[in-house]
């Protein structure tokens, strides 16, 4: 899988979907999300909760 970047269409789609749900991620949390996605780790509820608690 190719690396996802902030300017990639995939990440822009995620941010747009969050915006439609009246949610947003600050720049620091966006970077952490990208690191997690690009590390090829499975995205589980516990991983998401961990990111949000440290965000």
JOCOR-V32555 format. One line per field, one symbol per residue. burial: # if it has 16 or more other C-alpha atoms within 10 Angstrom, else .. A space follows every 50 residues. Layout:
# JOCOR-V32555
burial = ???
This chain:
# JOCOR-V32555
burial = ....#.....#...#..............#..#..##............. .....
